[in-house]
Amino acid sequence: MSAQVDTRFGANPTSSNRAGITLMNNQVGYVVAKVMHGKPGISVEDMPSMIRVDGQGKLDFDFAEIAEALGWDEFGQDDFEEIMSTHYGRMVVLDDRVLLFANPEDAAEYLGFDLKAL
């Protein structure tokens, strides 16, 4: 008699081509999620204590766009870090935005590594 293997929890080594972030479900997190909602390839899921923002390939959190939506003069990295609890994907922090890439190769130009084969 052969044992049946449960495949529900198996590993899949292929790329999901997704990146995402978990935001606090407060006033600022809610506005950031609203800014991202409706952009191509982006999904936003409200939960009781957090908000999931997930995307295909790349997420771009533009600080000027977020500041405008909040009615603030500026929104920066400190403000972003305050509402972010976790992320998946390669994160690149720039002066005016945060980028999340599903695949590290797509972030190569920002991270300073060369993709040429040795």
N, C-alpha and C positions, 0 to 999 in steps of 0.2 A: 504494500500500500504506500503510495507516495503522498508526502505532505503538501498541502495546498499553501502557496505563498501569498501573503497579503501584500498587494502592490500599492495600497493607498498611501503608504508612507515611504515609498521608494525615492531615491535620489534621482534628480534629473540634472545632469551636468551642462546642459545647454543654457545659453543666455535667455533670460526672460525679456530682454530689451526694455526693462522698466526701471524707473528710479522713483523714489518717493520720500515723503517727509511726514512726520507727525507734529501737529501744532497744538498748542493749548487751546481749549475751547473757551476763550475769553473774548473780550471785545476786539482786541487787536488781531488775534488769531482768526477770528471770524471774518474780519475785513480782508486779511491776506488771502484766506480761502476764497472769498467772493471775487477777488481780483483774478485768481487763477481759474475759477470756474468758467467753463465755456470755451476755454482756449483749446485749440486742436490737440487731441491725444491726451488731455488731462481729465482725470476723474477726481471728484471731491466727495468724501463721505463724512458726514457729521455723526459723531458719537457723543454719548453723554459727557465725557471728560476730555475728549480730544477730537481733532479733525485730521483725517488722512487726505493728503494730496499726492496722487500718484500720476505718473506720466510715461508715455512711450518715448524712449530714446533720451530726451533731455527736458529738464525743467529749468525755467529762467525766472527767478524772483527779482524783478526790477524795482530797486528801492524808490526811484522817483515816482513810478506808477503806484506803488503802495502808499507812499507819503501823500500823494494827491487824493487817493481814495479815503485815507484817514483824515484828511484835512489838516495835516501836519506840514510844517515847513520842510522837515527832512525826516527820513527814516534810514537807519544805518544798521551795520552789522550787530551792534550791541542790542538794538531793538529786536532784530531777527533772532538772535541767540536766546533772548528772554522768552520768546514764545515757542521755540523749537525744542522738542524733547528728544527726537531721534530721527535718523534718516537712513536710507539705503541707496547705494550708488556712489559714484566718485564725486565728492563735493569740491567745488572750486569757488573760493571766496575772492571777489574783486571789490574795488572801492564802491562801485555803484550797483552791485547785484550779487546774488548767489546763484551759481549754476550747479545742477546735479545731472550727471551723465550715467546712463545705464551701463555703458561699456567703457572701461578705462581708456581704450584706444581712442575714443572720441574726445577725450580730455587731454590728449598728448600735447597739443600745442600750448595749453595752459600750464601743464605740469613740467614741461621741459624735458620730456624723454623722447627718444628717437625710436620709431617703429621699424627701422630697417633691420633686416635679418643680418646676423653676424656672418 
